[in-house]
Amino acid sequence: MLLPIEQIISRDDALRLRQAMEQAQWHDGKRTAGGLSANVKSNLQLDEQSELALQLGRVITQALQQHPLFISATLPHTVFPPRFNCYQGGGHYGLHIDGAIMHLPDGNIMRSDVSATLFLSDADEYEGGELSIETQFGAQEVKLNAGDIILYPSSSLHEVKPVTKGQRIASFFWIQSMVPDASRREQLFELDQSIQILTADRGAADHEVRRLSGLYHNLLRDWSVM
């Protein structure tokens, strides 16, 4: 499932995050690429252990924890601390698949189920830089505005097309879901969205709303892996 979410943080907040990075020291993104990815990666990244990156990451993480649609779509168990990258001057990231296992800063590990790119530049501020994601229906190109996020399966082949003009600045991270099966996770998302619509229409005390809500939680109980 590819899911864009508009304004998961406000555009003003996104621009403030970007402004905070203007004087930051960027490093070659190849140093965090694993295996064959290093051969197709050409971008810049903030030092993920810098105080600035940690501070900005906390702002994003807090926003994610308070966003119902993000929670509904990902059912997060663990969220990797957000990282930050910059593409410019032809920078790109060729076709690759994200690593299945991510090493967290505290020494623990997590499985990558859902990948996320949070755009911190508006789409008209740069040329190129589309995030192209391979799906069963062909490649889908994504280019969103500052504050918007795209969620997509970590198992998918994807790439960032060359940025030929301007700068594409974004945050990226991964989510380990409580429901590792993507098909089941999508079914729960669709069911939850229907429940929310029916709740707004009929009220939380409605018998059918309660019954569907019970079904949702029983499926979540059966399908979740903690």
VEXPAZA-646425 format. One line per 3 residues: number of its first residue (from 0); for each residue x, y, z of C-alpha. Coordinates in pm, whole numbers. Each point is the difference from the previous one (the first is absolute). Layout:
BEGIN
NUM) X:Y:Z | ... $
END
This chain:
BEGIN
0) 0:0:0 | 124:344:-97 | -154:264:224 $
3) 71:373:-25 | -102:203:304 | -20:376:-43 $
6) 136:225:272 | 100:-262:252 | 188:299:130 $
9) -99:350:-107 | 179:160:-292 | 126:273:235 $
12) 147:-261:235 | 157:-182:-295 | 163:321:-120 $
15) 125:74:351 | 165:-343:12 | 163:69:-334 $
18) 120:342:110 | 160:-156:306 | 209:-213:-237 $
21) 128:287:-213 | 325:36:193 | 37:-369:77 $
24) 289:-210:-119 | -107:-261:-253 | 184:-326:-64 $
27) 22:-240:-294 | -308:-222:17 | 198:-303:-118 $
30) 135:-55:349 | -340:-120:123 | -78:-213:-306 $
33) 30:-373:39 | 104:-262:-252 | -74:80:-363 $
36) -189:319:90 | 326:192:36 | 61:-46:-373 $
39) -322:182:-97 | -19:265:274 | 106:360:-60 $
42) -134:242:259 | 81:184:321 | -115:-83:353 $
45) 7:164:340 | 207:-178:259 | -273:-206:168 $
48) 179:25:336 | 23:380:-6 | -208:193:251 $
51) -177:180:-283 | -110:-323:-169 | -115:-146:331 $
54) -194:315:88 | -173:21:-338 | -71:-372:9 $
57) -179:37:332 | -226:270:-148 | -100:-234:-282 $
60) -46:-303:227 | -228:197:230 | -213:106:-298 $
63) -26:-360:-121 | -117:-121:340 | -288:249:-10 $
66) -117:-65:-358 | -296:-244:-19 | 40:-83:-370 $
69) 368:-87:41 | -82:-223:298 | -288:-166:-185 $
72) 208:-71:-311 | 318:-126:164 | -108:-136:342 $
75) 348:86:123 | 194:-218:240 | 333:178:-53 $
78) 87:313:-198 | 360:45:-110 | 134:343:105 $
81) -50:231:-300 | 302:79:-214 | 48:287:-244 $
84) 134:18:-355 | 63:251:-275 | 9:-55:-376 $
87) 150:265:-228 | 223:38:-305 | -109:-327:-159 $
90) -17:-189:329 | -207:-315:-18 | -57:-343:154 $
93) -34:-281:-251 | -233:-297:25 | 37:-180:332 $
96) -192:-174:277 | 35:118:358 | 173:-235:241 $
99) -230:-245:175 | 163:45:341 | 90:341:141 $
102) 238:58:290 | -140:251:247 | 225:250:183 $
105) -63:-179:333 | 147:-322:-138 | -331:-175:-62 $
108) -122:-102:-342 | -329:42:-186 | -158:-135:-316 $
111) -83:250:-274 | -361:-49:-111 | -93:350:-117 $
114) 230:265:-144 | -76:369:32 | 120:317:-172 $
117) -105:331:152 | 58:285:-246 | 152:319:139 $
120) 23:179:-338 | -295:100:-215 | -35:-184:-329 $
123) 56:316:-206 | 328:85:175 | 202:-254:-195 $
126) -3:-189:-328 | 11:-379:-13 | 30:-182:332 $
129) -315:-209:-38 | -25:-299:230 | -80:-286:-237 $
132) -147:-312:162 | -47:-328:-186 | -346:-151:52 $
135) -201:-280:-159 | -152:269:-223 | 336:142:-109 $
138) 218:278:135 | -181:274:194 | 177:337:24 $
141) -51:214:309 | 94:364:52 | -177:171:287 $
144) 14:335:178 | 168:99:324 | -171:-168:295 $
147) -146:-286:-209 | 106:-361:46 | -13:-313:-215 $
150) -24:-347:157 | 91:-305:-208 | 109:-363:49 $
153) 363:-36:99 | 9:-312:-217 | -55:202:-319 $
156) 265:99:-252 | 25:378:-4 | 228:283:-107 $
159) 43:377:20 | 40:152:-345 | 287:249:-55 $
162) -59:352:129 | 110:224:-286 | -82:337:154 $
165) -51:124:358 | 5:-209:316 | -220:-287:112 $
168) 16:-24:380 | -193:-268:180 | -17:-221:306 $
171) -13:-377:-36 | -59:-285:243 | -152:-344:40 $
174) -279:-155:204 | -26:-348:145 | -370:-72:16 $
177) -182:-204:262 | -153:-179:-301 | 288:-117:-222 $
180) -220:-135:-280 | -59:285:-245 | -330:-138:-131 $
183) -145:-37:348 | 127:344:97 | -176:151:-301 $
186) -325:-181:84 | 13:134:355 | 63:350:-134 $
189) -303:-17:-231 | -216:-137:280 | 115:269:242 $
192) -72:277:-252 | -353:-136:-53 | -57:-18:375 $
195) 105:363:39 | -240:111:-275 | -288:-201:148 $
198) 79:131:348 | -23:358:-123 | -328:-80:-176 $
201) -173:-222:259 | 183:66:325 | 228:-224:204 $
204) -296:-162:181 | -149:-140:-320 | -27:-380:8 $
207) 161:-58:-340 | 284:239:81 | 68:-190:321 $
210) -13:-333:-180 | 244:111:-271 | 227:153:262 $
213) 2:-332:184 | 86:-181:-324 | 286:244:-62 $
216) 153:-55:343 | -40:-377:-14 | 174:-11:-338 $
219) 274:224:134 | 35:-232:298 | 32:-304:-227 $
222) 233:155:-257 | 234:211:214 | 350:-110:92 $
225) 149:178:299 $
END
